[in-house]
């Protein structure tokens, strides 16, 4: 089988889960099921885990019998995929230490504590509950593999016959460390060097709604906030047995900035079924006078199923509304706190974010006196940037392999490495990385950098508590909702796209660049310079940097998602350019939908069929559409097309095409 394909996205492998004997994939090898159908079977997970360990052994990064820590989120209710991962690790000749249902950051933390050789997490993070996957964390610094390692692992997977693996027997059994790993993680989040909470009464004014998205933070986040002295903690969506991320979690708020009373309660739309939002409003209204008098604060900490992402929702009593603080806003609050805390200390302060962030975030961090860095999408690149600062010469140039960093970081920061007082890495999607400290089982303490949604949440509220103590109630409310002057942000999606066709230099890629350039110059004329920028982290991303005399005016880029079945056009710029940038994006996404929207999967075929039905027959009632699509998860289809892709809208009980949907259909079916 060809090894030209890299199986991994921005963070491991993910796909729709089906058993290997399902009629859809029964005749296919595990590799073919993944490549041709986007399906992850238990055979694929066993094969993938086996090959990761064999690669580590081949690289000399672990010895036969080395320890591999394995954890998972609750979506794998029967333990089928978790068991497959364990079998693969054992058959490869390693010792498996399981942590059970665990937040993703708890697994590499336990790996570092035990000085194990590798850790794997069976999760699809924020993806829908019917999908799953595998994340990899490397030893010594919990880095994630970079493309060079991903390529080698992919080649091993593609060229290993599962039949020979299936016949192997594991010589040992897994060892259960779930209780020890859970205790370590909760203690880690509460320790003074990792939690910025200043004293036992710092959060006693806070009523916090915790939404673990029916995922791995169930019970965990609540306990940590209670231990840190939070006034009242209300946990919602706490089941480890229900469908994760369903009507809950961070992805419900992608692209949402404010939630008004018209979105909840009787007649409410969008969030009328979201328990976290409903509880936030109910609690906020109950404590409205206390909030207005400055004696209380009501907020919601919202996570994803595996716990590496966090959004903050604050209730504002005067306007009876909630404000959504995404990763950008949370990072700025934390940056201002850290700048104040470390005032006068010698050394640099580094603020790292990805191209998906608001273009004003980096300029605000620069105004605070921080050095800034912009990376491609994926927290692995933030981790790489941080790792590079521990090495002489920094992280400049082409991305090295993770192993090249790994071998230099085994003994800690090197002599001559750049001295940085603190790092802060962020993605607007809610990944946030700041330094933590860990004492391992040998009693040695070292700094660690792991994306940890709970640690980010704790320190977001700690930073807010300090700010609250310094400002009046009205000043605090204004500052917390807008810690920097926001720019324009909009993203258009094509779901169920043929991502393999979006390649740098292809005719479609070049055609999209022409459309985007024409649109940008059409509204800006000759006043700006439009330059194509290549990110070595993600070579197929099409990124156009738009500059004028005042600096960066806009960033317009198209890319495949590394974690979901979609391709996007992303628009970042000044608020006054928002309408024009939206038009540019609309033109581009219509082309992408025509070129790349695929019927290869059942969901993709259903989406195209629904669009064509609405195009040819006009608006249709919801009930009739549900009857037409009984063989798939129709609620997921509606959510993707209504709230994510926005190719359709709903007026009363009828579905209609939007302007985008109409453009897609005219290009595709007209």
Beta strands, then each sheet from edge to edge (+ up, - down):
strand 1: 13-17
strand 2: 39-40
strand 3: 67-72
strand 4: 95-101
strand 5: 118-122
strand 6: 131-138
strand 7: 175-176
strand 8: 206-211
strand 9: 232-236
strand 10: 258-259
strand 11: 297-303
strand 12: 310-316
strand 13: 321-325
strand 14: 348-354
strand 15: 371-375
strand 16: 420-426
strand 17: 432-434
strand 18: 436-439
strand 19: 445-448
strand 20: 488-495
strand 21: 529-533
strand 22: 542-548
strand 23: 551-560
strand 24: 566-573
strand 25: 620-621
strand 26: 648-651
strand 27: 654-657
sheet 1: 2+ 1+ 6- 5+ 3+ 4+ 7+
sheet 2: 9+ 8+ 11+ 12- 13+ 10-
sheet 3: 15+ 14+ 16+ 17-
sheet 4: 18+ 19-
sheet 5: 20+ 24- 23+ 22- 21+
sheet 6: 25+ 27- 26+
end
